[in-house]
């Protein structure tokens, strides 16, 4: 198994999930995706799309755009040439 590569998206998703006291299984169920996909997002193996992040914002009951802003801000701060969420 590959070592996790923590990205702004992966760290943000894991943080909000834990603050919401949800398991990866619960998040996956609410999004109608697989638990391995949620794990891949949190480990940085896969970057979620904008629509996925918007759905996560709804599940975690955040302000619209809150997670997107946090991901984009930290991504640009750590890698100014980064392509933000395809």
PyMOL Python script that loads the backbone (N, CA, C, O; Angstrom):
from pymol import cmd

cmd.read_pdbstr("""\
ATOM      1  N   UNK A   1       0.846  -1.171   0.000  1.00  0.00           N
ATOM      2  CA  UNK A   1       0.000   0.000   0.000  1.00  0.00           C
ATOM      3  C   UNK A   1       0.894   1.238   0.000  1.00  0.00           C
ATOM      4  O   UNK A   1       1.918   1.270   0.683  1.00  0.00           O
ATOM      5  N   UNK A   2       0.500   2.267  -0.776  1.00  0.00           N
ATOM      6  CA  UNK A   2       1.313   3.465  -0.860  1.00  0.00           C
ATOM      7  C   UNK A   2       1.135   4.334   0.385  1.00  0.00           C
ATOM      8  O   UNK A   2       0.094   4.330   1.042  1.00  0.00           O
ATOM      9  N   UNK A   3       2.196   5.072   0.670  1.00  0.00           N
ATOM     10  CA  UNK A   3       2.190   5.971   1.821  1.00  0.00           C
ATOM     11  C   UNK A   3       1.277   7.165   1.531  1.00  0.00           C
ATOM     12  O   UNK A   3       1.290   7.686   0.416  1.00  0.00           O
ATOM     13  N   UNK A   4       0.487   7.606   2.511  1.00  0.00           N
ATOM     14  CA  UNK A   4      -0.386   8.759   2.280  1.00  0.00           C
ATOM     15  C   UNK A   4       0.412  10.007   1.917  1.00  0.00           C
ATOM     16  O   UNK A   4       1.478  10.267   2.474  1.00  0.00           O
ATOM     17  N   UNK A   5      -0.122  10.767   0.979  1.00  0.00           N
ATOM     18  CA  UNK A   5       0.448  12.050   0.599  1.00  0.00           C
ATOM     19  C   UNK A   5      -0.588  13.091   0.996  1.00  0.00           C
ATOM     20  O   UNK A   5      -1.585  13.284   0.301  1.00  0.00           O
ATOM     21  N   UNK A   6      -0.349  13.750   2.101  1.00  0.00           N
ATOM     22  CA  UNK A   6      -1.351  14.682   2.600  1.00  0.00           C
ATOM     23  C   UNK A   6      -1.343  15.960   1.787  1.00  0.00           C
ATOM     24  O   UNK A   6      -0.313  16.614   1.623  1.00  0.00           O
ATOM     25  N   UNK A   7      -2.508  16.294   1.287  1.00  0.00           N
ATOM     26  CA  UNK A   7      -2.712  17.485   0.483  1.00  0.00           C
ATOM     27  C   UNK A   7      -3.689  18.389   1.217  1.00  0.00           C
ATOM     28  O   UNK A   7      -4.331  17.954   2.172  1.00  0.00           O
ATOM     29  N   UNK A   8      -3.813  19.644   0.787  1.00  0.00           N
ATOM     30  CA  UNK A   8      -4.813  20.499   1.428  1.00  0.00           C
ATOM     31  C   UNK A   8      -6.212  19.888   1.395  1.00  0.00           C
ATOM     32  O   UNK A   8      -6.961  20.002   2.365  1.00  0.00           O
ATOM     33  N   UNK A   9      -6.566  19.241   0.286  1.00  0.00           N
ATOM     34  CA  UNK A   9      -7.899  18.624   0.206  1.00  0.00           C
ATOM     35  C   UNK A   9      -8.010  17.462   1.176  1.00  0.00           C
ATOM     36  O   UNK A   9      -9.010  17.337   1.882  1.00  0.00           O
ATOM     37  N   UNK A  10      -6.992  16.609   1.217  1.00  0.00           N
ATOM     38  CA  UNK A  10      -7.076  15.431   2.084  1.00  0.00           C
ATOM     39  C   UNK A  10      -7.135  15.837   3.556  1.00  0.00           C
ATOM     40  O   UNK A  10      -7.914  15.278   4.328  1.00  0.00           O
ATOM     41  N   UNK A  11      -6.328  16.790   3.933  1.00  0.00           N
ATOM     42  CA  UNK A  11      -6.328  17.239   5.326  1.00  0.00           C
ATOM     43  C   UNK A  11      -7.647  17.912   5.699  1.00  0.00           C
ATOM     44  O   UNK A  11      -8.156  17.722   6.804  1.00  0.00           O
ATOM     45  N   UNK A  12      -8.195  18.695   4.779  1.00  0.00           N
ATOM     46  CA  UNK A  12      -9.454  19.388   5.038  1.00  0.00           C
ATOM     47  C   UNK A  12     -10.608  18.408   5.189  1.00  0.00           C
ATOM     48  O   UNK A  12     -11.415  18.534   6.109  1.00  0.00           O
ATOM     49  N   UNK A  13     -10.688  17.435   4.295  1.00  0.00           N
ATOM     50  CA  UNK A  13     -11.772  16.451   4.364  1.00  0.00           C
ATOM     51  C   UNK A  13     -11.686  15.658   5.667  1.00  0.00           C
ATOM     52  O   UNK A  13     -12.691  15.477   6.355  1.00  0.00           O
ATOM     53  N   UNK A  14     -10.500  15.193   6.001  1.00  0.00           N
ATOM     54  CA  UNK A  14     -10.332  14.432   7.248  1.00  0.00           C
ATOM     55  C   UNK A  14     -10.691  15.286   8.465  1.00  0.00           C
ATOM     56  O   UNK A  14     -11.342  14.806   9.393  1.00  0.00           O
ATOM     57  N   UNK A  15     -10.269  16.539   8.458  1.00  0.00           N
ATOM     58  CA  UNK A  15     -10.555  17.434   9.582  1.00  0.00           C
ATOM     59  C   UNK A  15     -12.061  17.620   9.770  1.00  0.00           C
ATOM     60  O   UNK A  15     -12.571  17.466  10.880  1.00  0.00           O
ATOM     61  N   UNK A  16     -12.760  17.944   8.710  1.00  0.00           N
ATOM     62  CA  UNK A  16     -14.203  18.174   8.816  1.00  0.00           C
ATOM     63  C   UNK A  16     -14.946  16.893   9.174  1.00  0.00           C
ATOM     64  O   UNK A  16     -15.915  16.925   9.933  1.00  0.00           O
ATOM     65  N   UNK A  17     -14.496  15.773   8.633  1.00  0.00           N
ATOM     66  CA  UNK A  17     -15.153  14.498   8.962  1.00  0.00           C
ATOM     67  C   UNK A  17     -15.021  14.215  10.455  1.00  0.00           C
ATOM     68  O   UNK A  17     -15.992  13.836  11.111  1.00  0.00           O
ATOM     69  N   UNK A  18     -13.823  14.400  10.983  1.00  0.00           N
ATOM     70  CA  UNK A  18     -13.599  14.131  12.403  1.00  0.00           C
ATOM     71  C   UNK A  18     -14.364  15.123  13.286  1.00  0.00           C
ATOM     72  O   UNK A  18     -14.917  14.739  14.317  1.00  0.00           O
ATOM     73  N   UNK A  19     -14.395  16.392  12.883  1.00  0.00           N
ATOM     74  CA  UNK A  19     -15.158  17.387  13.647  1.00  0.00           C
ATOM     75  C   UNK A  19     -16.648  17.062  13.646  1.00  0.00           C
ATOM     76  O   UNK A  19     -17.365  17.397  14.589  1.00  0.00           O
ATOM     77  N   UNK A  20     -17.102  16.416  12.595  1.00  0.00           N
ATOM     78  CA  UNK A  20     -18.510  16.024  12.483  1.00  0.00           C
ATOM     79  C   UNK A  20     -18.788  14.676  13.140  1.00  0.00           C
ATOM     80  O   UNK A  20     -19.922  14.198  13.132  1.00  0.00           O
ATOM     81  N   UNK A  21     -17.753  14.067  13.705  1.00  0.00           N
ATOM     82  CA  UNK A  21     -17.867  12.769  14.380  1.00  0.00           C
ATOM     83  C   UNK A  21     -18.472  11.705  13.465  1.00  0.00           C
ATOM     84  O   UNK A  21     -19.332  10.925  13.876  1.00  0.00           O
ATOM     85  N   UNK A  22     -18.009  11.691  12.231  1.00  0.00           N
ATOM     86  CA  UNK A  22     -18.481  10.697  11.260  1.00  0.00           C
ATOM     87  C   UNK A  22     -17.338   9.768  10.881  1.00  0.00           C
ATOM     88  O   UNK A  22     -16.169  10.153  10.879  1.00  0.00           O
ATOM     89  N   UNK A  23     -17.701   8.558  10.567  1.00  0.00           N
ATOM     90  CA  UNK A  23     -16.721   7.615  10.036  1.00  0.00           C
ATOM     91  C   UNK A  23     -16.646   7.787   8.521  1.00  0.00           C
ATOM     92  O   UNK A  23     -17.509   8.418   7.911  1.00  0.00           O
ATOM     93  N   UNK A  24     -15.616   7.226   7.936  1.00  0.00           N
ATOM     94  CA  UNK A  24     -15.521   7.235   6.481  1.00  0.00           C
ATOM     95  C   UNK A  24     -16.703   6.495   5.863  1.00  0.00           C
ATOM     96  O   UNK A  24     -17.207   6.882   4.808  1.00  0.00           O
ATOM     97  N   UNK A  25     -17.133   5.441   6.521  1.00  0.00           N
ATOM     98  CA  UNK A  25     -18.281   4.666   6.029  1.00  0.00           C
ATOM     99  C   UNK A  25     -19.534   5.540   5.999  1.00  0.00           C
ATOM    100  O   UNK A  25     -20.291   5.503   5.029  1.00  0.00           O
ATOM    101  N   UNK A  26     -19.759   6.323   7.053  1.00  0.00           N
ATOM    102  CA  UNK A  26     -20.935   7.194   7.106  1.00  0.00           C
ATOM    103  C   UNK A  26     -20.875   8.263   6.013  1.00  0.00           C
ATOM    104  O   UNK A  26     -21.879   8.529   5.353  1.00  0.00           O
ATOM    105  N   UNK A  27     -19.724   8.868   5.820  1.00  0.00           N
ATOM    106  CA  UNK A  27     -19.577   9.874   4.764  1.00  0.00           C
ATOM    107  C   UNK A  27     -19.853   9.239   3.402  1.00  0.00           C
ATOM    108  O   UNK A  27     -20.577   9.800   2.580  1.00  0.00           O
ATOM    109  N   UNK A  28     -19.274   8.074   3.177  1.00  0.00           N
ATOM    110  CA  UNK A  28     -19.468   7.373   1.905  1.00  0.00           C
ATOM    111  C   UNK A  28     -20.944   7.063   1.672  1.00  0.00           C
ATOM    112  O   UNK A  28     -21.459   7.237   0.567  1.00  0.00           O
ATOM    113  N   UNK A  29     -21.612   6.605   2.718  1.00  0.00           N
ATOM    114  CA  UNK A  29     -23.033   6.279   2.593  1.00  0.00           C
ATOM    115  C   UNK A  29     -23.843   7.517   2.223  1.00  0.00           C
ATOM    116  O   UNK A  29     -24.708   7.458   1.349  1.00  0.00           O
ATOM    117  N   UNK A  30     -23.566   8.625   2.880  1.00  0.00           N
ATOM    118  CA  UNK A  30     -24.319   9.858   2.612  1.00  0.00           C
ATOM    119  C   UNK A  30     -24.046  10.408   1.213  1.00  0.00           C
ATOM    120  O   UNK A  30     -24.918  11.031   0.609  1.00  0.00           O
ATOM    121  N   UNK A  31     -22.843  10.179   0.700  1.00  0.00           N
ATOM    122  CA  UNK A  31     -22.500  10.647  -0.646  1.00  0.00           C
ATOM    123  C   UNK A  31     -22.847   9.636  -1.731  1.00  0.00           C
ATOM    124  O   UNK A  31     -22.805   9.948  -2.921  1.00  0.00           O
ATOM    125  N   UNK A  32     -23.188   8.426  -1.311  1.00  0.00           N
ATOM    126  CA  UNK A  32     -23.446   7.324  -2.235  1.00  0.00           C
ATOM    127  C   UNK A  32     -22.197   7.014  -3.065  1.00  0.00           C
ATOM    128  O   UNK A  32     -22.255   6.848  -4.283  1.00  0.00           O
ATOM    129  N   UNK A  33     -21.059   6.943  -2.352  1.00  0.00           N
ATOM    130  CA  UNK A  33     -19.788   6.527  -2.949  1.00  0.00           C
ATOM    131  C   UNK A  33     -19.223   5.420  -2.063  1.00  0.00           C
ATOM    132  O   UNK A  33     -19.803   5.090  -1.028  1.00  0.00           O
ATOM    133  N   UNK A  34     -18.105   4.854  -2.467  1.00  0.00           N
ATOM    134  CA  UNK A  34     -17.501   3.787  -1.671  1.00  0.00           C
ATOM    135  C   UNK A  34     -16.623   4.359  -0.552  1.00  0.00           C
ATOM    136  O   UNK A  34     -16.084   5.460  -0.663  1.00  0.00           O
ATOM    137  N   UNK A  35     -16.496   3.588   0.514  1.00  0.00           N
ATOM    138  CA  UNK A  35     -15.595   3.985   1.607  1.00  0.00           C
ATOM    139  C   UNK A  35     -14.152   4.071   1.127  1.00  0.00           C
ATOM    140  O   UNK A  35     -13.433   4.970   1.561  1.00  0.00           O
ATOM    141  N   UNK A  36     -13.688   3.162   0.235  1.00  0.00           N
ATOM    142  CA  UNK A  36     -12.308   3.305  -0.258  1.00  0.00           C
ATOM    143  C   UNK A  36     -12.075   4.628  -1.000  1.00  0.00           C
ATOM    144  O   UNK A  36     -10.961   5.150  -0.984  1.00  0.00           O
ATOM    145  N   UNK A  37     -13.108   5.173  -1.646  1.00  0.00           N
ATOM    146  CA  UNK A  37     -12.944   6.469  -2.310  1.00  0.00           C
ATOM    147  C   UNK A  37     -12.736   7.568  -1.274  1.00  0.00           C
ATOM    148  O   UNK A  37     -11.865   8.423  -1.440  1.00  0.00           O
ATOM    149  N   UNK A  38     -13.529   7.550  -0.210  1.00  0.00           N
ATOM    150  CA  UNK A  38     -13.361   8.549   0.863  1.00  0.00           C
ATOM    151  C   UNK A  38     -11.955   8.420   1.455  1.00  0.00           C
ATOM    152  O   UNK A  38     -11.292   9.428   1.697  1.00  0.00           O
ATOM    153  N   UNK A  39     -11.504   7.202   1.686  1.00  0.00           N
ATOM    154  CA  UNK A  39     -10.158   6.969   2.196  1.00  0.00           C
ATOM    155  C   UNK A  39      -9.109   7.524   1.231  1.00  0.00           C
ATOM    156  O   UNK A  39      -8.129   8.135   1.658  1.00  0.00           O
ATOM    157  N   UNK A  40      -9.316   7.312  -0.057  1.00  0.00           N
ATOM    158  CA  UNK A  40      -8.371   7.812  -1.069  1.00  0.00           C
ATOM    159  C   UNK A  40      -8.312   9.334  -1.062  1.00  0.00           C
ATOM    160  O   UNK A  40      -7.243   9.916  -1.247  1.00  0.00           O
ATOM    161  N   UNK A  41      -9.462   9.986  -0.848  1.00  0.00           N
ATOM    162  CA  UNK A  41      -9.449  11.441  -0.735  1.00  0.00           C
ATOM    163  C   UNK A  41      -8.627  11.867   0.463  1.00  0.00           C
ATOM    164  O   UNK A  41      -7.805  12.778   0.365  1.00  0.00           O
ATOM    165  N   UNK A  42      -8.846  11.205   1.612  1.00  0.00           N
ATOM    166  CA  UNK A  42      -8.160  11.586   2.849  1.00  0.00           C
ATOM    167  C   UNK A  42      -6.672  11.248   2.829  1.00  0.00           C
ATOM    168  O   UNK A  42      -5.889  11.883   3.534  1.00  0.00           O
ATOM    169  N   UNK A  43      -6.277  10.272   2.042  1.00  0.00           N
ATOM    170  CA  UNK A  43      -4.865   9.898   1.950  1.00  0.00           C
ATOM    171  C   UNK A  43      -4.148  10.647   0.837  1.00  0.00           C
ATOM    172  O   UNK A  43      -2.931  10.531   0.696  1.00  0.00           O
ATOM    173  N   UNK A  44      -4.885  11.410   0.050  1.00  0.00           N
ATOM    174  CA  UNK A  44      -4.279  12.187  -1.019  1.00  0.00           C
ATOM    175  C   UNK A  44      -4.000  11.400  -2.289  1.00  0.00           C
ATOM    176  O   UNK A  44      -3.319  11.896  -3.187  1.00  0.00           O
ATOM    177  N   UNK A  45      -4.522  10.171  -2.377  1.00  0.00           N
ATOM    178  CA  UNK A  45      -4.321   9.383  -3.597  1.00  0.00           C
ATOM    179  C   UNK A  45      -5.214   9.864  -4.725  1.00  0.00           C
ATOM    180  O   UNK A  45      -4.873   9.735  -5.901  1.00  0.00           O
ATOM    181  N   UNK A  46      -6.363  10.420  -4.357  1.00  0.00           N
ATOM    182  CA  UNK A  46      -7.333  10.936  -5.324  1.00  0.00           C
ATOM    183  C   UNK A  46      -7.790  12.300  -4.825  1.00  0.00           C
ATOM    184  O   UNK A  46      -8.022  12.483  -3.631  1.00  0.00           O
ATOM    185  N   UNK A  47      -7.917  13.255  -5.740  1.00  0.00           N
ATOM    186  CA  UNK A  47      -8.422  14.582  -5.382  1.00  0.00           C
ATOM    187  C   UNK A  47      -9.895  14.653  -5.752  1.00  0.00           C
ATOM    188  O   UNK A  47     -10.262  14.362  -6.890  1.00  0.00           O
ATOM    189  N   UNK A  48     -10.738  15.034  -4.808  1.00  0.00           N
ATOM    190  CA  UNK A  48     -12.167  15.126  -5.122  1.00  0.00           C
ATOM    191  C   UNK A  48     -12.428  16.283  -6.080  1.00  0.00           C
ATOM    192  O   UNK A  48     -11.694  17.271  -6.097  1.00  0.00           O
ATOM    193  N   UNK A  49     -13.470  16.147  -6.863  1.00  0.00           N
ATOM    194  CA  UNK A  49     -13.883  17.231  -7.740  1.00  0.00           C
ATOM    195  C   UNK A  49     -14.629  18.302  -6.960  1.00  0.00           C
ATOM    196  O   UNK A  49     -14.986  18.110  -5.798  1.00  0.00           O
ATOM    197  N   UNK A  50     -14.855  19.414  -7.609  1.00  0.00           N
ATOM    198  CA  UNK A  50     -15.546  20.529  -6.966  1.00  0.00           C
ATOM    199  C   UNK A  50     -16.941  20.097  -6.491  1.00  0.00           C
ATOM    200  O   UNK A  50     -17.353  20.435  -5.381  1.00  0.00           O
ATOM    201  N   UNK A  51     -17.652  19.364  -7.320  1.00  0.00           N
ATOM    202  CA  UNK A  51     -19.002  18.935  -6.918  1.00  0.00           C
ATOM    203  C   UNK A  51     -18.961  18.014  -5.710  1.00  0.00           C
ATOM    204  O   UNK A  51     -19.856  18.060  -4.865  1.00  0.00           O
ATOM    205  N   UNK A  52     -17.924  17.169  -5.616  1.00  0.00           N
ATOM    206  CA  UNK A  52     -17.784  16.309  -4.439  1.00  0.00           C
ATOM    207  C   UNK A  52     -17.557  17.153  -3.194  1.00  0.00           C
ATOM    208  O   UNK A  52     -18.146  16.884  -2.147  1.00  0.00           O
ATOM    209  N   UNK A  53     -16.712  18.169  -3.296  1.00  0.00           N
ATOM    210  CA  UNK A  53     -16.438  19.025  -2.134  1.00  0.00           C
ATOM    211  C   UNK A  53     -17.693  19.788  -1.741  1.00  0.00           C
ATOM    212  O   UNK A  53     -17.968  19.962  -0.553  1.00  0.00           O
ATOM    213  N   UNK A  54     -18.446  20.237  -2.712  1.00  0.00           N
ATOM    214  CA  UNK A  54     -19.703  20.933  -2.382  1.00  0.00           C
ATOM    215  C   UNK A  54     -20.671  20.009  -1.654  1.00  0.00           C
ATOM    216  O   UNK A  54     -21.356  20.432  -0.722  1.00  0.00           O
ATOM    217  N   UNK A  55     -20.729  18.761  -2.074  1.00  0.00           N
ATOM    218  CA  UNK A  55     -21.589  17.789  -1.381  1.00  0.00           C
ATOM    219  C   UNK A  55     -21.064  17.524   0.030  1.00  0.00           C
ATOM    220  O   UNK A  55     -21.849  17.370   0.965  1.00  0.00           O
ATOM    221  N   UNK A  56     -19.744  17.470   0.186  1.00  0.00           N
ATOM    222  CA  UNK A  56     -19.156  17.294   1.516  1.00  0.00           C
ATOM    223  C   UNK A  56     -19.510  18.475   2.414  1.00  0.00           C
ATOM    224  O   UNK A  56     -19.807  18.295   3.595  1.00  0.00           O
ATOM    225  N   UNK A  57     -19.478  19.681   1.856  1.00  0.00           N
ATOM    226  CA  UNK A  57     -19.845  20.867   2.641  1.00  0.00           C
ATOM    227  C   UNK A  57     -21.266  20.740   3.183  1.00  0.00           C
ATOM    228  O   UNK A  57     -21.538  21.130   4.319  1.00  0.00           O
ATOM    229  N   UNK A  58     -22.167  20.197   2.374  1.00  0.00           N
ATOM    230  CA  UNK A  58     -23.541  20.018   2.826  1.00  0.00           C
ATOM    231  C   UNK A  58     -23.611  18.970   3.936  1.00  0.00           C
ATOM    232  O   UNK A  58     -24.297  19.169   4.939  1.00  0.00           O
ATOM    233  N   UNK A  59     -22.913  17.873   3.759  1.00  0.00           N
ATOM    234  CA  UNK A  59     -22.923  16.810   4.759  1.00  0.00           C
ATOM    235  C   UNK A  59     -22.340  17.293   6.085  1.00  0.00           C
ATOM    236  O   UNK A  59     -22.850  16.958   7.155  1.00  0.00           O
ATOM    237  N   UNK A  60     -21.262  18.088   6.007  1.00  0.00           N
ATOM    238  CA  UNK A  60     -20.606  18.563   7.219  1.00  0.00           C
ATOM    239  C   UNK A  60     -21.227  19.855   7.739  1.00  0.00           C
ATOM    240  O   UNK A  60     -20.758  20.421   8.726  1.00  0.00           O
ATOM    241  N   UNK A  61     -22.293  20.324   7.067  1.00  0.00           N
ATOM    242  CA  UNK A  61     -23.035  21.496   7.509  1.00  0.00           C
ATOM    243  C   UNK A  61     -22.142  22.734   7.637  1.00  0.00           C
ATOM    244  O   UNK A  61     -22.188  23.450   8.637  1.00  0.00           O
ATOM    245  N   UNK A  62     -21.339  22.966   6.611  1.00  0.00           N
ATOM    246  CA  UNK A  62     -20.488  24.155   6.595  1.00  0.00           C
ATOM    247  C   UNK A  62     -21.126  25.215   5.712  1.00  0.00           C
ATOM    248  O   UNK A  62     -22.091  24.946   4.996  1.00  0.00           O
ATOM    249  N   UNK A  63     -20.586  26.404   5.769  1.00  0.00           N
ATOM    250  CA  UNK A  63     -21.036  27.469   4.875  1.00  0.00           C
ATOM    251  C   UNK A  63     -20.670  27.083   3.444  1.00  0.00           C
ATOM    252  O   UNK A  63     -19.622  26.476   3.223  1.00  0.00           O
ATOM    253  N   UNK A  64     -21.517  27.423   2.465  1.00  0.00           N
ATOM    254  CA  UNK A  64     -21.162  27.127   1.075  1.00  0.00           C
ATOM    255  C   UNK A  64     -19.828  27.776   0.704  1.00  0.00           C
ATOM    256  O   UNK A  64     -19.624  28.968   0.933  1.00  0.00           O
ATOM    257  N   UNK A  65     -18.940  26.996   0.141  1.00  0.00           N
ATOM    258  CA  UNK A  65     -17.634  27.487  -0.286  1.00  0.00           C
ATOM    259  C   UNK A  65     -16.554  27.437   0.787  1.00  0.00           C
ATOM    260  O   UNK A  65     -15.383  27.671   0.491  1.00  0.00           O
ATOM    261  N   UNK A  66     -16.927  27.136   2.022  1.00  0.00           N
ATOM    262  CA  UNK A  66     -15.957  27.138   3.127  1.00  0.00           C
ATOM    263  C   UNK A  66     -14.817  26.151   2.893  1.00  0.00           C
ATOM    264  O   UNK A  66     -13.646  26.507   3.022  1.00  0.00           O
ATOM    265  N   UNK A  67     -15.156  24.930   2.555  1.00  0.00           N
ATOM    266  CA  UNK A  67     -14.113  23.922   2.332  1.00  0.00           C
ATOM    267  C   UNK A  67     -13.332  24.224   1.057  1.00  0.00           C
ATOM    268  O   UNK A  67     -12.110  24.076   1.024  1.00  0.00           O
ATOM    269  N   UNK A  68     -14.039  24.649   0.005  1.00  0.00           N
ATOM    270  CA  UNK A  68     -13.347  24.987  -1.246  1.00  0.00           C
ATOM    271  C   UNK A  68     -12.329  26.092  -1.016  1.00  0.00           C
ATOM    272  O   UNK A  68     -11.204  26.018  -1.509  1.00  0.00           O
ATOM    273  N   UNK A  69     -12.722  27.115  -0.268  1.00  0.00           N
ATOM    274  CA  UNK A  69     -11.808  28.221   0.021  1.00  0.00           C
ATOM    275  C   UNK A  69     -10.598  27.727   0.806  1.00  0.00           C
ATOM    276  O   UNK A  69      -9.460  28.065   0.484  1.00  0.00           O
ATOM    277  N   UNK A  70     -10.847  26.937   1.822  1.00  0.00           N
ATOM    278  CA  UNK A  70      -9.757  26.443   2.659  1.00  0.00           C
ATOM    279  C   UNK A  70      -8.780  25.604   1.836  1.00  0.00           C
ATOM    280  O   UNK A  70      -7.564  25.749   1.966  1.00  0.00           O
ATOM    281  N   UNK A  71      -9.319  24.730   0.992  1.00  0.00           N
ATOM    282  CA  UNK A  71      -8.468  23.890   0.156  1.00  0.00           C
ATOM    283  C   UNK A  71      -7.658  24.752  -0.807  1.00  0.00           C
ATOM    284  O   UNK A  71      -6.445  24.582  -0.926  1.00  0.00           O
ATOM    285  N   UNK A  72      -8.326  25.672  -1.489  1.00  0.00           N
ATOM    286  CA  UNK A  72      -7.636  26.518  -2.471  1.00  0.00           C
ATOM    287  C   UNK A  72      -6.594  27.407  -1.795  1.00  0.00           C
ATOM    288  O   UNK A  72      -5.483  27.553  -2.303  1.00  0.00           O
ATOM    289  N   UNK A  73      -6.942  27.998  -0.660  1.00  0.00           N
ATOM    290  CA  UNK A  73      -6.018  28.891   0.043  1.00  0.00           C
ATOM    291  C   UNK A  73      -4.750  28.150   0.453  1.00  0.00           C
ATOM    292  O   UNK A  73      -3.645  28.622   0.187  1.00  0.00           O
ATOM    293  N   UNK A  74      -4.897  27.000   1.095  1.00  0.00           N
ATOM    294  CA  UNK A  74      -3.730  26.266   1.556  1.00  0.00           C
ATOM    295  C   UNK A  74      -2.960  25.639   0.396  1.00  0.00           C
ATOM    296  O   UNK A  74      -1.740  25.491   0.469  1.00  0.00           O
ATOM    297  N   UNK A  75      -3.663  25.271  -0.667  1.00  0.00           N
ATOM    298  CA  UNK A  75      -2.981  24.712  -1.833  1.00  0.00           C
ATOM    299  C   UNK A  75      -2.107  25.777  -2.483  1.00  0.00           C
ATOM    300  O   UNK A  75      -0.958  25.508  -2.834  1.00  0.00           O
ATOM    301  N   UNK A  76      -2.638  26.969  -2.642  1.00  0.00           N
ATOM    302  CA  UNK A  76      -1.868  28.053  -3.258  1.00  0.00           C
ATOM    303  C   UNK A  76      -0.721  28.509  -2.346  1.00  0.00           C
ATOM    304  O   UNK A  76       0.333  28.916  -2.834  1.00  0.00           O
ATOM    305  N   UNK A  77      -0.922  28.443  -1.035  1.00  0.00           N
ATOM    306  CA  UNK A  77       0.129  28.846  -0.105  1.00  0.00           C
ATOM    307  C   UNK A  77       1.304  27.872  -0.130  1.00  0.00           C
ATOM    308  O   UNK A  77       2.456  28.274   0.038  1.00  0.00           O
ATOM    309  N   UNK A  78       1.008  26.595  -0.340  1.00  0.00           N
ATOM    310  CA  UNK A  78       2.079  25.595  -0.324  1.00  0.00           C
ATOM    311  C   UNK A  78       2.626  25.301  -1.706  1.00  0.00           C
ATOM    312  O   UNK A  78       3.744  24.804  -1.839  1.00  0.00           O
ATOM    313  N   UNK A  79       1.841  25.606  -2.749  1.00  0.00           N
ATOM    314  CA  UNK A  79       2.276  25.327  -4.106  1.00  0.00           C
ATOM    315  C   UNK A  79       1.641  26.354  -5.046  1.00  0.00           C
ATOM    316  O   UNK A  79       0.558  26.113  -5.579  1.00  0.00           O
ATOM    317  N   UNK A  80       2.301  27.496  -5.254  1.00  0.00           N
ATOM    318  CA  UNK A  80       1.711  28.571  -6.061  1.00  0.00           C
ATOM    319  C   UNK A  80       1.379  28.179  -7.498  1.00  0.00           C
ATOM    320  O   UNK A  80       0.571  28.841  -8.148  1.00  0.00           O
ATOM    321  N   UNK A  81       1.987  27.124  -7.994  1.00  0.00           N
ATOM    322  CA  UNK A  81       1.722  26.680  -9.373  1.00  0.00           C
ATOM    323  C   UNK A  81       0.696  25.564  -9.450  1.00  0.00           C
ATOM    324  O   UNK A  81       0.499  24.973 -10.511  1.00  0.00           O
ATOM    325  N   UNK A  82       0.044  25.272  -8.340  1.00  0.00           N
ATOM    326  CA  UNK A  82      -0.904  24.155  -8.273  1.00  0.00           C
ATOM    327  C   UNK A  82      -2.138  24.433  -9.122  1.00  0.00           C
ATOM    328  O   UNK A  82      -2.572  25.574  -9.280  1.00  0.00           O
ATOM    329  N   UNK A  83      -2.678  23.360  -9.657  1.00  0.00           N
ATOM    330  CA  UNK A  83      -3.966  23.440 -10.338  1.00  0.00           C
ATOM    331  C   UNK A  83      -5.008  23.061  -9.296  1.00  0.00           C
ATOM    332  O   UNK A  83      -4.998  21.947  -8.772  1.00  0.00           O
ATOM    333  N   UNK A  84      -5.894  23.981  -9.002  1.00  0.00           N
ATOM    334  CA  UNK A  84      -6.885  23.779  -7.955  1.00  0.00           C
ATOM    335  C   UNK A  84      -8.035  22.935  -8.483  1.00  0.00           C
ATOM    336  O   UNK A  84      -8.606  23.227  -9.534  1.00  0.00           O
ATOM    337  N   UNK A  85      -8.366  21.885  -7.742  1.00  0.00           N
ATOM    338  CA  UNK A  85      -9.525  21.020  -7.987  1.00  0.00           C
ATOM    339  C   UNK A  85     -10.044  21.061  -9.415  1.00  0.00           C
ATOM    340  O   UNK A  85     -10.743  21.994  -9.809  1.00  0.00           O
ATOM    341  N   UNK A  86      -9.707  20.080 -10.153  1.00  0.00           N
ATOM    342  CA  UNK A  86     -10.125  19.991 -11.561  1.00  0.00           C
ATOM    343  C   UNK A  86     -11.612  19.990 -11.702  1.00  0.00           C
ATOM    344  O   UNK A  86     -12.126  19.920 -12.819  1.00  0.00           O
TER     345      UNK A  86
END
""", "prot")
cmd.dss("prot")
cmd.show_as("cartoon", "prot")
cmd.util.cbc("prot")
cmd.orient("prot")
